[in-house]
Amino acid sequence: MFKRVCVGVLIAALVVLPGLALGYNNLNPVYKVSPITDAKWAQLDFTGGVSNREWQTDKGPVIVDVPAFIYEGRTYVPFRWAVELFGGSAQWTSYDDGTTRSVILYAPEPVIETATVTNTITETVTVTNTVTEFVAVYPSQGLKVVGSPTVYANYEFDKDFWGFYKPNAFATLFLTCPSGTGKFLTLPCDNVGYFQGHLVFNPSALDFEPGDWTLNLLPEVGPWISVTLHVVLPEVSP
């Protein structure tokens, strides 16, 4: 599809030279003038009735080979530049009889817009939420002394012990001497139930007795947990 416009000798009468109106110098119908073919608008700035050769378009500036001008109240624009800017084309033909010259203008190619249709399939998926619960595992309740259970008073009268009870609680212990008397001890447990303590056996103290001492862990439920310490006096040299 194209539109054909026969201008004839009117171009020469209006703009003096056909090449000026067409916008190219050698009248070559194949040679393309404009580097832009898809402009939406073009702006020409005139000074003293003549435009500058740099036209501003929405696709950037272009430099034309001939300016536009205003003559007797009319504006004359190199139409090949204008047509090609907007996607059309212009050609010059000359017949053998030399009486007719024609300018053929071709309309821009129609723009065919294609639409892409995307089908979205929604699928319902059953999601099962799994809740993982971490259960803290603590050591079983117990009581131990450090090293040998024998205490040599006045020589090695300190004895350390440790054990496990309830986390973040107080372990209740009862120290029993050989005569059956004793005293309670309470020791704090950490977040896993660990506790530790220190016993001092001093032969010069009033409550000191050599023999078997018993250290008992007293849980709230269940039997006592006990360890025995053998407290002996060192032999006295004569």
C-alpha positions in Angstrom: 0.0 0.0 0.0 1.3 3.5 -0.8 0.1 6.9 -1.5 1.3 8.6 -4.7 1.6 12.4 -5.1 2.5 13.9 -8.4 3.9 17.3 -7.8 5.2 18.0 -11.4 6.9 21.3 -12.0 5.3 22.9 -8.9 8.3 22.0 -6.8 10.7 23.9 -9.1 8.4 26.9 -9.0 8.2 26.9 -5.2 11.7 26.1 -4.1 13.8 26.9 -7.2 15.7 23.6 -7.2 14.0 20.2 -7.0 16.9 18.8 -5.0 16.3 21.4 -2.3 12.7 20.4 -1.7 13.5 16.7 -1.8 16.3 17.1 0.6 19.1 15.4 -1.3 21.5 16.6 -3.9 21.9 13.8 -6.5 18.2 13.0 -7.1 19.0 9.3 -6.3 15.6 7.7 -5.4 17.4 4.8 -3.6 19.6 6.9 -1.3 18.1 7.3 2.2 18.5 10.7 3.8 17.2 10.4 7.4 18.8 8.0 9.9 15.6 8.0 11.9 12.4 6.3 10.7 10.2 6.1 13.8 10.0 9.6 15.2 6.8 10.8 16.8 7.6 14.5 16.5 10.2 16.9 15.1 11.0 20.5 16.1 12.5 23.1 13.6 13.8 26.4 15.0 13.7 29.4 12.6 16.0 32.5 12.7 15.4 35.2 10.1 13.0 33.0 8.2 15.5 30.1 7.8 15.7 27.1 10.1 18.8 25.7 11.5 20.0 22.4 10.1 19.7 20.5 13.4 16.2 19.3 14.0 15.2 18.0 17.4 13.1 14.8 17.5 11.9 12.5 20.2 14.6 10.0 19.0 17.4 12.5 19.2 18.8 15.3 16.9 19.4 14.9 13.2 21.4 17.1 10.9 19.6 17.8 7.6 21.4 18.8 4.4 19.1 21.7 3.5 17.3 24.1 5.8 13.6 24.8 5.9 12.5 28.4 5.2 9.6 30.8 5.2 8.7 32.5 1.9 5.7 34.9 1.5 4.0 33.7 4.6 4.4 30.0 3.8 6.8 27.5 5.4 8.7 25.2 3.1 10.2 22.0 4.6 12.4 19.4 2.9 9.6 16.9 2.7 11.9 13.8 2.1 13.4 14.4 5.6 9.9 14.9 7.1 8.5 11.8 5.4 11.4 9.5 6.3 11.5 10.8 9.9 8.0 9.5 10.4 8.5 6.1 8.6 7.6 7.0 5.0 9.8 7.4 1.9 10.1 9.8 -1.1 11.3 9.1 -4.6 12.0 11.3 -7.7 11.1 10.1 -11.2 11.7 11.7 -14.6 10.0 10.7 -17.8 11.7 10.3 -21.1 9.7 13.1 -22.8 11.3 15.6 -20.4 7.9 17.3 -19.7 7.0 15.7 -16.4 8.9 15.0 -13.3 7.2 13.4 -10.3 7.8 13.0 -6.7 6.4 9.8 -5.2 5.6 9.7 -1.5 5.1 6.4 0.2 3.2 6.2 3.5 4.7 4.6 6.5 4.3 0.8 6.8 1.4 -0.1 9.0 2.3 -1.1 12.5 1.0 -4.5 13.4 0.8 -4.9 17.1 0.7 -8.4 18.5 -0.5 -9.3 21.9 0.8 -12.2 23.9 -1.8 -13.9 26.0 -0.5 -15.8 29.0 -2.7 -18.4 30.6 -2.2 -18.7 34.3 -3.2 -21.9 36.0 -3.7 -21.7 39.7 -3.1 -24.9 41.5 -4.1 -25.3 45.2 -1.4 -27.2 47.1 -2.1 -28.5 50.6 0.8 -27.5 52.9 1.3 -29.4 56.1 3.1 -27.4 58.7 5.5 -29.5 60.8 6.3 -28.1 64.2 9.6 -29.3 65.6 9.8 -29.1 69.4 13.2 -29.4 71.0 13.1 -31.2 74.3 16.1 -30.5 76.5 18.0 -33.6 77.7 19.7 -33.2 81.0 22.1 -35.6 82.8 20.6 -37.8 85.3 20.8 -36.8 89.0 24.1 -37.8 90.6 26.9 -36.9 93.1 30.6 -37.5 92.9 33.8 -36.5 94.7 36.9 -35.4 93.0 39.8 -37.8 93.2 40.2 -40.3 96.1 37.4 -40.5 98.7 40.0 -40.6 101.5 40.8 -37.3 103.2 44.0 -36.9 105.2 43.1 -34.3 107.7 45.8 -31.8 108.6 47.6 -32.9 105.4 45.0 -32.7 102.7 41.8 -31.5 104.4 40.0 -30.0 101.3 37.7 -32.1 99.2 35.8 -31.0 96.1 32.6 -32.6 94.8 30.1 -32.0 92.0 26.9 -33.4 90.6 23.7 -32.8 88.7 20.2 -32.0 89.9 17.4 -29.8 88.5 18.4 -27.0 86.0 18.3 -23.5 87.5 17.4 -24.9 91.0 19.1 -25.4 94.3 20.6 -28.8 95.1 20.0 -29.8 98.8 22.8 -31.8 100.4 23.2 -33.2 103.9 26.7 -33.9 105.3 26.7 -36.5 108.1 29.6 -37.1 110.4 30.5 -40.5 112.0 28.6 -39.7 115.2 25.4 -39.2 113.2 25.2 -35.4 113.4 25.3 -33.3 110.4 24.3 -30.1 108.5 22.5 -29.0 105.3 24.2 -27.5 102.3 22.4 -25.8 99.4 24.2 -25.2 96.1 22.9 -23.4 93.0 22.6 -25.4 89.7 23.2 -23.9 86.2 20.9 -24.2 83.2 21.8 -27.9 82.7 21.6 -28.8 86.5 25.3 -28.8 87.2 26.5 -27.8 90.7 29.8 -28.0 92.6 31.0 -27.6 96.2 34.0 -27.7 98.5 34.4 -29.3 101.9 37.0 -28.5 104.5 38.0 -31.0 107.2 40.0 -29.2 110.0 41.2 -31.4 112.9 41.4 -28.3 115.1 37.7 -27.6 114.7 35.2 -28.6 117.5 33.0 -30.6 115.1 35.9 -32.7 113.6 35.6 -36.4 113.8 37.8 -38.9 112.0 36.0 -41.8 110.3 33.4 -42.2 107.5 31.6 -39.1 106.5 28.6 -39.3 104.2 27.5 -36.6 101.7 23.9 -37.0 100.6 22.0 -35.4 97.7 18.3 -35.2 98.7 16.1 -35.2 95.6 12.4 -34.3 95.9 11.4 -37.7 94.6 13.3 -40.9 95.0 16.0 -42.2 97.3 19.0 -40.2 98.5 22.2 -40.3 96.5 25.2 -40.7 98.7 29.0 -40.8 98.6 31.3 -41.7 101.5 34.5 -39.9 102.5 37.1 -41.6 104.6 38.6 -39.0 107.0 41.8 -40.2 108.7 44.4 -38.5 110.9 48.0 -38.7 109.8 50.3 -40.8 111.9 52.1 -38.8 114.6 55.8 -39.5 114.8 57.1 -40.3 118.4 
